[in-house]
Amino acid sequence: MLPEWMQKIEAGPCACCTISTGRKKGFVQKAISDIFIFFEECLLNDNIAQRKGLLQSLDPRVKLISMVILIFAVAMTRDIRLLVVVYILTLIVAYLSRIELWFFLKRVWVFIPIFAGIIMIPILFNIFTPGDTLITIANLGPDAHLGPFALPAVITITRQGVMVASLFVVRVATCVSAAVLLFLTTPRDLLFKSLRSLKVPKVYILTLDMCYRYIFLFSDMIKDFYTAKKSRSIRALPLVEEQKWVGSRVGYTLVKALSMSEKVHGAMISRGFSGDIKIMHQYALHRRDYVACVSVCALSIVLLLASQNLIKF
């Protein structure tokens, strides 16, 4: 076991890159900062997967199959009350898996559900979803048109539109929460190995594994490019020169990637690679795995029956 002080994550740009100069950071420096944030999150994800929590104790195959079944059932559910219940269950499971709730909420809500809410904004209005008025936005009067399209005399936000948009956002948030739980609590190599239980072709799994493995190497190489440039720069270059430098580094990285892929493949062949990666971890199902799988399947069946109006709540 590593001592506590070695497990602390102190990723961040070097002092020379963070000295305040009274100017905003350029796009190159922002990209480098994002790379450090990416490293920090990946290290934290690996740390979470090693914790002793509820989901970490389950077999990776059981987690993968259960989450796929649950996401499918949630996608078919049209009752927002059931979706809210399932979403609350994901928060409870995250807590029992020793995942900080604020970290979990940020991972779920920062991107996909918020974006889903933005694209659903037009559904709120009676132009697209007629119904009972909640808020009146504008009174356009009769014969209002937007180009060749006729508009209603009064633009309003309808109750039906709010319900449709809310249902969509909660559904997306619940599906994303289930997927995030799976990725946070399962080591990367075991997750890729578990994909074989769903009969995913080996070539796709190997491609994903190699991409995830070497993205760290190339990200570190990009950081070294910028550090070397920064150490040799006396003053900031014009934006056009910065863009030219970035373009040249992109081309060099592509050449480097092609060269490295040939070397890595040759090294793998020389060590007996035959198209499949062997992982030493041995799967073993326990009683808790059966209980978890049966519970998720039962919940999914209830959601599917409710989506077909075979069960009333």
C-alpha positions as CSV (number, residue, x, y, z in Angstrom):
1,M,0.0,0.0,0.0
2,L,1.2,3.5,-0.8
3,P,1.6,5.9,2.1
4,E,-1.0,8.7,2.3
5,W,1.4,11.5,1.2
6,M,2.2,9.6,-2.0
7,Q,-1.5,9.3,-2.9
8,K,-2.1,13.1,-2.9
9,I,-2.6,14.6,-6.3
10,E,-0.6,17.7,-7.0
11,A,-1.1,18.1,-10.7
12,G,-0.8,21.6,-12.0
13,P,1.3,23.8,-14.3
14,C,4.8,24.8,-13.2
15,A,5.4,28.1,-11.6
16,C,6.9,29.6,-14.7
17,C,3.6,29.1,-16.5
18,T,1.4,30.5,-13.8
19,I,3.2,33.8,-13.0
20,S,0.6,36.6,-13.3
21,T,1.6,39.1,-16.0
22,G,-1.5,41.2,-16.0
23,R,-2.7,39.6,-19.2
24,K,-5.2,36.9,-20.0
25,K,-3.9,33.4,-20.7
26,G,-3.5,32.6,-24.3
27,F,-5.2,29.7,-26.0
28,V,-2.0,27.6,-25.8
29,Q,-1.6,28.1,-22.1
30,K,-5.3,27.3,-21.6
31,A,-4.9,24.0,-23.4
32,I,-1.9,23.1,-21.3
33,S,-3.9,23.9,-18.1
34,D,-6.7,21.7,-19.4
35,I,-4.2,18.9,-19.9
36,F,-3.1,19.1,-16.3
37,I,-6.8,19.1,-15.2
38,F,-7.3,16.0,-17.3
39,F,-4.4,14.3,-15.6
40,E,-5.7,15.2,-12.2
41,E,-9.1,13.8,-12.9
42,C,-7.8,10.6,-14.3
43,L,-5.6,10.0,-11.3
44,L,-8.6,10.8,-9.0
45,N,-10.7,8.3,-11.0
46,D,-8.2,5.6,-10.5
47,N,-8.1,6.4,-6.8
48,I,-11.9,6.1,-6.6
49,A,-11.9,2.7,-8.3
50,Q,-9.6,1.4,-5.7
51,R,-11.7,2.4,-2.7
52,K,-13.7,0.0,-0.7
53,G,-17.3,0.9,-1.6
54,L,-20.5,-0.7,-2.8
55,L,-19.9,-0.7,-6.5
56,Q,-16.2,-1.3,-6.2
57,S,-16.9,-4.7,-4.5
58,L,-19.0,-6.0,-7.4
59,D,-17.8,-8.0,-10.3
60,P,-17.0,-5.7,-13.3
61,R,-19.2,-7.9,-15.6
62,V,-22.2,-7.5,-13.3
63,K,-21.7,-3.7,-13.1
64,L,-21.4,-3.4,-16.9
65,I,-24.4,-5.5,-17.7
66,S,-26.5,-4.0,-15.0
67,M,-25.8,-0.5,-16.0
68,V,-26.5,-1.2,-19.7
69,I,-29.9,-2.7,-18.7
70,L,-30.7,0.2,-16.4
71,I,-29.8,2.8,-19.0
72,F,-32.0,1.1,-21.5
73,A,-34.9,1.0,-19.1
74,V,-34.5,4.6,-18.1
75,A,-34.4,5.6,-21.8
76,M,-37.8,4.0,-22.2
77,T,-39.4,5.5,-19.1
78,R,-41.8,8.4,-19.6
79,D,-42.8,9.0,-16.0
80,I,-40.8,11.8,-14.5
81,R,-41.6,10.6,-10.9
82,L,-39.9,7.3,-11.6
83,L,-36.9,9.0,-13.2
84,V,-36.5,11.2,-10.2
85,V,-36.6,8.1,-7.9
86,V,-33.9,6.4,-10.0
87,Y,-31.8,9.5,-10.0
88,I,-31.9,9.7,-6.2
89,L,-30.9,6.0,-6.1
90,T,-27.8,6.8,-8.2
91,L,-26.9,9.5,-5.6
92,I,-27.3,7.0,-2.8
93,V,-25.2,4.4,-4.6
94,A,-22.5,7.1,-5.3
95,Y,-22.4,7.9,-1.6
96,L,-22.2,4.2,-0.6
97,S,-19.4,3.8,-3.1
98,R,-17.5,6.5,-1.3
99,I,-17.7,9.0,-4.1
100,E,-17.9,12.7,-3.0
101,L,-21.4,13.9,-4.0
102,W,-20.2,17.3,-5.1
103,F,-17.6,15.7,-7.3
104,F,-20.2,13.3,-8.7
105,L,-22.7,16.1,-9.4
106,K,-20.1,18.1,-11.2
107,R,-19.1,15.2,-13.4
108,V,-22.8,14.6,-14.3
109,W,-24.3,18.0,-14.7
110,V,-21.5,20.2,-16.1
111,F,-21.8,19.0,-19.7
112,I,-24.4,16.7,-21.0
113,P,-27.6,17.4,-19.0
114,I,-27.0,21.2,-19.1
115,F,-26.5,21.0,-22.9
116,A,-29.6,18.8,-23.2
117,G,-31.6,21.5,-21.3
118,I,-30.3,24.2,-23.6
119,I,-31.4,22.4,-26.8
120,M,-34.8,21.7,-25.2
121,I,-35.5,25.4,-24.6
122,P,-37.6,25.8,-27.8
123,I,-39.9,23.0,-26.5
124,L,-41.0,25.2,-23.7
125,F,-42.9,27.6,-25.9
126,N,-46.3,27.2,-27.4
127,I,-44.9,27.5,-30.9
128,F,-43.7,23.9,-30.6
129,T,-45.7,22.5,-27.7
130,P,-49.2,23.9,-27.4
131,G,-50.9,23.7,-24.0
132,D,-51.8,25.4,-20.8
133,T,-50.1,28.8,-20.4
134,L,-47.7,29.2,-17.5
135,I,-45.9,32.4,-18.5
136,T,-46.7,34.9,-21.2
137,I,-43.6,36.0,-23.1
138,A,-44.9,38.4,-25.8
139,N,-48.1,39.5,-27.4
140,L,-47.5,39.6,-31.2
141,G,-51.1,40.2,-32.3
142,P,-52.9,38.5,-35.1
143,D,-51.2,37.6,-38.4
144,A,-47.8,37.3,-36.9
145,H,-45.2,35.6,-39.1
146,L,-41.6,34.6,-39.1
147,G,-40.7,34.4,-42.7
148,P,-43.1,31.9,-44.2
149,F,-44.1,30.5,-40.8
150,A,-47.2,31.7,-39.0
151,L,-46.7,32.5,-35.3
152,P,-49.4,32.4,-32.5
153,A,-50.8,35.8,-31.4
154,V,-49.3,35.3,-27.9
155,I,-46.0,33.6,-27.2
156,T,-46.2,31.7,-23.9
157,I,-44.4,29.0,-22.0
158,T,-46.7,26.0,-21.6
159,R,-47.1,23.5,-18.8
160,Q,-46.8,20.6,-21.3
161,G,-43.6,22.1,-22.7
162,V,-42.1,22.4,-19.3
163,M,-43.0,18.8,-18.5
164,V,-41.5,17.5,-21.8
165,A,-38.3,19.4,-21.3
166,S,-38.0,18.4,-17.7
167,L,-38.6,14.7,-18.5
168,F,-35.9,14.8,-21.2
169,V,-33.3,16.5,-18.9
170,V,-34.0,14.2,-16.0
171,R,-33.8,11.2,-18.2
172,V,-30.4,12.3,-19.7
173,A,-29.1,13.1,-16.2
174,T,-30.1,9.6,-14.9
175,C,-28.5,7.8,-17.8
176,V,-25.3,9.9,-17.5
177,S,-25.2,9.2,-13.7
178,A,-25.4,5.5,-14.3
179,A,-22.6,5.6,-16.8
180,V,-20.4,7.8,-14.6
181,L,-20.9,5.4,-11.7
182,L,-19.7,2.6,-13.9
183,F,-16.5,4.4,-15.1
184,L,-15.6,5.9,-11.7
185,T,-15.8,2.6,-9.8
186,T,-14.3,0.2,-12.4
187,P,-10.6,0.1,-13.3
188,R,-10.0,0.8,-16.9
189,D,-8.4,-2.6,-17.8
190,L,-11.2,-4.5,-16.1
191,L,-13.9,-2.4,-17.8
192,F,-12.4,-3.2,-21.2
193,K,-12.1,-6.9,-20.4
194,S,-15.8,-6.9,-19.2
195,L,-16.8,-5.6,-22.6
196,R,-16.0,-9.1,-23.9
197,S,-19.0,-10.4,-21.9
198,L,-21.2,-8.3,-24.2
199,K,-19.5,-9.9,-27.3
200,V,-17.8,-6.6,-28.3
201,P,-15.2,-7.5,-31.0
202,K,-11.7,-7.6,-29.8
203,V,-10.4,-5.1,-32.3
204,Y,-12.7,-2.4,-30.8
205,I,-11.7,-3.1,-27.3
206,L,-8.0,-3.1,-28.2
207,T,-8.4,0.2,-30.0
208,L,-10.1,1.8,-27.0
209,D,-7.5,0.4,-24.7
210,M,-4.5,1.6,-26.7
211,C,-6.1,5.1,-27.2
212,Y,-6.7,5.5,-23.5
213,R,-3.2,4.2,-22.7
214,Y,-1.3,6.5,-25.1
215,I,-3.3,9.6,-24.8
216,F,-1.4,10.3,-21.6
217,L,1.9,9.9,-23.3
218,F,1.0,12.3,-26.1
219,S,-0.5,14.8,-23.7
220,D,2.7,14.8,-21.7
221,M,4.6,15.3,-24.9
222,I,2.5,18.3,-25.8
223,K,3.2,19.7,-22.3
224,D,6.9,19.3,-23.0
225,F,6.6,21.2,-26.3
226,Y,5.0,24.1,-24.6
227,T,7.4,24.1,-21.6
228,A,10.4,24.1,-24.0
229,K,8.9,27.0,-26.0
230,K,8.1,28.9,-22.8
231,S,11.6,28.5,-21.5
232,R,13.1,30.0,-24.7
233,S,10.7,32.9,-25.1
234,I,11.5,36.4,-23.9
235,R,8.2,38.0,-24.8
236,A,4.8,36.8,-26.0
237,L,4.4,36.2,-29.8
238,P,1.6,37.6,-31.9
239,L,-1.5,35.5,-32.2
240,V,-0.6,34.5,-35.8
241,E,2.8,33.2,-34.8
242,E,1.3,31.3,-31.9
243,Q,-1.2,29.7,-34.3
244,K,1.6,28.8,-36.7
245,W,3.6,27.2,-33.9
246,V,0.5,25.2,-32.8
247,G,0.0,24.0,-36.4
248,S,3.6,22.8,-36.7
249,R,3.3,20.9,-33.4
250,V,0.2,19.2,-34.6
251,G,1.9,18.0,-37.7
252,Y,4.9,16.8,-35.7
253,T,2.7,15.0,-33.2
254,L,1.0,13.2,-36.1
255,V,4.3,12.1,-37.5
256,K,5.4,11.0,-34.0
257,A,2.2,9.1,-33.5
258,L,2.6,7.2,-36.8
259,S,6.2,6.3,-36.0
260,M,5.4,5.3,-32.4
261,S,2.5,3.1,-33.6
262,E,4.8,1.1,-35.8
263,K,7.4,0.7,-33.0
264,V,4.8,-0.3,-30.4
265,H,3.2,-2.8,-32.7
266,G,6.6,-4.3,-33.5
267,A,7.4,-4.6,-29.8
268,M,4.1,-6.3,-29.2
269,I,4.6,-8.8,-31.9
270,S,8.1,-9.6,-30.7
271,R,6.6,-10.4,-27.3
272,G,4.1,-12.8,-28.6
273,F,1.0,-10.6,-29.2
274,S,-1.6,-12.5,-31.2
275,G,-4.5,-10.1,-31.4
276,D,-5.8,-10.3,-27.8
277,I,-4.5,-8.8,-24.5
278,K,-4.5,-11.1,-21.5
279,I,-5.3,-9.7,-18.1
280,M,-4.3,-11.6,-15.1
281,H,-7.4,-10.7,-13.1
282,Q,-9.7,-13.6,-12.6
283,Y,-13.4,-13.0,-12.4
284,A,-15.4,-14.6,-9.5
285,L,-19.1,-14.1,-8.8
286,H,-20.3,-13.8,-5.2
287,R,-23.7,-13.6,-3.6
288,R,-23.6,-9.8,-3.6
289,D,-23.2,-9.9,-7.4
290,Y,-26.3,-12.0,-7.9
291,V,-28.3,-9.8,-5.5
292,A,-27.1,-6.6,-7.3
293,C,-27.9,-8.0,-10.8
294,V,-31.4,-9.3,-9.7
295,S,-32.2,-6.0,-8.0
296,V,-31.2,-3.9,-11.1
297,C,-33.1,-6.3,-13.4
298,A,-36.2,-6.0,-11.2
299,L,-36.0,-2.2,-11.2
300,S,-35.6,-2.2,-14.9
301,I,-38.6,-4.5,-15.4
302,V,-40.7,-2.1,-13.3
303,L,-39.6,0.8,-15.4
304,L,-40.3,-0.9,-18.6
305,L,-43.8,-2.0,-17.5
306,A,-44.5,1.5,-16.3
307,S,-43.4,2.9,-19.7
308,Q,-46.0,0.6,-21.3
309,N,-48.7,1.7,-18.8
310,L,-49.0,-1.8,-17.5
311,I,-48.3,-0.6,-13.9
312,K,-49.9,2.5,-12.5
313,F,-48.4,4.7,-9.9
